[in-house]
């Protein structure tokens, strides 16, 4: 049984027992000497769009809020279309309004676009206090507390007044140094991400320049039937008689005939690493699922999972250097390039297709990430709810004939970028570990209430 003083109930201005019975209670009980209340900050609610011209520009949404850092998308890497109080600025902390609550720091190199109505901007904190605020808010105990104090609802949301008066453990002495290091590291990570986006934009422009006019004019909408039948050439009929598959076969034939595109079968080795699967692993192995890879073509992390036989099948052969992975789930397009040999064996699940290119695999991985290639796969996929690309659809892909000199430059860039990204990832994990060590020091005053951040959960990064 937990006893709660009347003064604490009066200060929190809520009678919800879940506020006082959660893990945050020891923090709420901290004396004024060991706690600090956020005061003098400005909490700005995100933009509510009404369909005006402002709604056409880039915007930061819930998916762009990571733990401590913003997750940019290619659309964000452009100059702001307008200035507003709801546009992010250096030193702001972006907080999600909907559970799970996340907080990310805005560094000077983050493009100053607005946030949507599911986010808050917290302004007025200095560098050290802003970092400590974001670090604490990312703790699950704090997120649950903010939602409960704001009042339970069908869709639990955080209120602006609750966020603006949150009570935190007093920052430790070393937070100023760590916050400066963290801001510098986040800036480098965002610069690195923008560099990759611009590289991939160059790749897409090159692919688009090699699209023949006959292919651009192809796109008859197969979902809109203007006649009761459609005629195809005999050369377009291959293994599948599905009309959509025959149509894309004709589209690929024009790409090869009119623009010199090549079948992926001529660019890859037939003796791949697929085949055997792991049927049982009681001790657990390090596996790579689709969710472990983002839009950066890089295998940064994996997890040790012990229930591989119960969840999904896993390749017996681990990842190899220079291997290219292509997602079999068309609705979740992912491409990964193993440009650095994993320090520990990583076994991909069979939701990945494993490719071995004769040369410049990094360049071909960048080409495979192009929307045009994904469109080919999408038109060849099977299934209704979840569309999958079986192995025969991968063998039917055609890729543009990129000059070798260009591919060598692309391959070298991606390898160099991945190596730099791995170095930044190691630096980031070390900084998060140091910051979490300071947060754990609060256990002396209020007992264990924290959880390791996502970057520290499970074993260390695999690379």
Secondary structure by P-SEA (a helix, b strand, c coil): cccccaaaaaaaccccccccccccccccccccccccccccbbbbbccccccccccccccccccccccccccccccccccccccccccccccbbbbbccccbbbbbbccccccccccccbbbbccccaaaaaaaaaaaacaaaaaaaaaaaccccbbbbbaaaaaaccccccccaaaaaaaaaaaaaaaaaaaaaaaaaaaaaaaaaaaaaccccccccccccccccccccccccccccccccaaaaaaaaaaaaaaaccccccccccccccccccccccccccccccccccccccccccccccccccccccbbbbcccccccbbbbbccccbbbbbbcccccccbbbbcccbbbbbbccaaaaaaaaaacaaaaaaaaaaccccccccccaaaaaacccccccaaaaaaaaaaaaaaaaaaaaaaaaaaaaaaaaaaaaaccccccccccccccccccccccc
